[in-house]
Amino acid sequence: MNSPLLQVEGLWKTFSRDDGPVLQDVHFEVEEGELFGLVGPSGCGKTTALRIIAGFEHPDAGAIALRGNAIAGDRVHMPPEARGIGFVFQDYALFPHLTVLENVMFGLHRQPKSDALPRAEEVLDMVGLGSLHNRLPSQLSGGQQQRVALARSLAPAPRLILLDEPFSNLDAALLLTTRHEVRNLLKQTGTSAVLVTHDQEEAMTMADRIAVMQDGAIEQTGVPEEVYRRPRTPFVAQFLGATNLISAAADGKHAQSLLGRLCLDRKAQGTVLVSLRPEQVALETPTVQEIVGEVLAREFKGHDQTYRVRVGDMELVIQTPPTSPWRVGDQVALRPVEPAVIVATSQGHAPVEASRNGLFSDKQKARN
Ligand code: ATP
């Protein structure tokens, strides 16, 4: 079997003893042609992980291999320029005094000019900047500068590109199209990439798989749909979108909660914390002897509506189609339309399938 393009194994990094580790046992793999998203809040260690993969930092422990060959680890440190990895920085890092073409040629400085020139022109055509060769970066829009930076790192045909918050300087109008274009370009050229972002929507729309990080540790890795729909920790559930976290008493595949009897996504015993996303609960007309909630607020958003509903001492957020009739003050029944997803148990056990990636970090266990 072929090894993955990139294997990152058990990375640890501490900059200062007072602050503690910035990376804790970080593992992930990137397959050939895959776009992998590393997503988490500011300061969780994403850039540090990327800089270690690029070779700009040394890990304290752990190992990295590219196509099965060690590039970092115990007594191994391949210099950055020998790794065949491209890097697109947050600020694009374009040379302001060089033209678009010269900036891209810079990425090819180790090739003879006779080869570098046609290659730079080819890549600029590919990113749709064929007519802007002679402009300076200051004469380009943010989206165009972003594409020059991408062209510069694609020009040497790297095996892997590392993208560090590459869209953070783009305005909302450019953001969606640029994300789409960059994803298409990477797919067209078969280039694998690790995309670092604090924006969960960006990670989910762009990446084939995502890893959600908190406090230097990866809590869950998977395809976006799976991680969004089946979060394995309270943090992952809350970071990827709105959710309702509800305490329940489990007995096998069911649990008793303030919403009544819930179906669970898997078997458990004792106290559990479950996640039900706003779109995973329907509002209905209450029948006799049913637990009801009171509508506290309603936001109409065109394509859907968001309600705040009080049940007992909890407020839940529920998302419904735009046509649902409920108004503030109405009594409603809340009916989960999917099994509730267990994100923590009283034993603090890591869910079976999650244990490899340290999805329940020790910190998380302590919290539960
Ligand atoms: P952001 O999205 O804000 O860039 P991040 O998730 O990429 O955040 P890192 O940049 O990896 O996080 O930083 C993680 C932690 O490590 C932060 O607390 C940061 O201050 C610290 N850190 C990063 N580089 C260094 C360094 N060279 N020396 C000391 N501390 C550092």
Residues whose N, C-alpha, C, O or C-beta is under 5 A from the ligand:
A	BS01	ATP	F15 V22 P41 S42 G43 C44 G45 K46 T47 T48 H198
